[in-house]
């Protein structure tokens, strides 16, 4: 099984894939996205009831509108997950948050290649600093 030490070293998509948990799914763009795994993969790998998880498990970003993305939010899981597995699952979602942030790359650059201000990046940074996850 995956260890806390392994999970804390994950920063890139390649690192996440190297854990061999299963197929990593992701979509990253100016209108939000996600990075993580299907529930069946997580449930099997960590030997936990799949009913305790959302359809996808990892991290996601909602589009707030006007070019602004919300905070990178980790998935949650049911309180019935055995306590000794919650640290691993929380570490996995934290790893997915780091990977998502890494994948956003130039979306977060405050100045474009043309030297113009990237207002979408500045607004997204402000929304994230304010802890805004969703517009609804």
HELIX and SHEET records of a PDB file:
HELIX    1   1 UNK A    4  UNK A    8  1                                   5    
HELIX    2   2 UNK A   13  UNK A   18  1                                   6    
HELIX    3   3 UNK A   39  UNK A   46  1                                   8    
HELIX    4   4 UNK A   50  UNK A   52  5                                   3    
HELIX    5   5 UNK A   83  UNK A  104  1                                  22    
HELIX    6   6 UNK A  105  UNK A  108  5                                   4    
HELIX    7   7 UNK A  119  UNK A  129  1                                  11    
SHEET    1   A 4 UNK A  25  UNK A  29  0                                        
SHEET    2   A 4 UNK A  32  UNK A  38 -1                                        
SHEET    3   A 4 UNK A  56  UNK A  61 -1                                        
SHEET    4   A 4 UNK A  73  UNK A  74 -1                                        
SHEET    1   B 2 UNK A  63  UNK A  65  0                                        
SHEET    2   B 2 UNK A  68  UNK A  69 -1                                        
END                                                                             
